[in-house]
Amino acid sequence: MSKWTDIRDTIVKEINVDQVTEEVKQRVTRTILAECIPAIEQAVDKFVGQIKEQAKEEHGWCYWRDAVVLPAVMQGGVWLVHLVLDKSLTPTVKA
């Protein structure tokens, strides 16, 4: 099977529970961080590398799209999701 199928099956297995507890949410978050995010980062980095190379031959708005906007949006989005999920794993104190 493909890596994406394995990731999907792992997440489906993790969230197929009768009661969603903090432990389940933490486990799903760790699974996403450990398996999904690295694969997405790798794909985004490859794509960004290719469009930055193509940007050298572009002019006007297409240059800015390929050299700045798409890389910033894609890499920034992955970074933000990673940051939020990582911070959410910090133990919470209940009153």
PyMOL commands that set and color helices and strands:
alter all, ss='L'
color gray80, all
select helices_A, chain A and resi 3-15+22-55+61-88
alter helices_A, ss='H'
color red, helices_A
deselect
rebuild
show_as cartoon
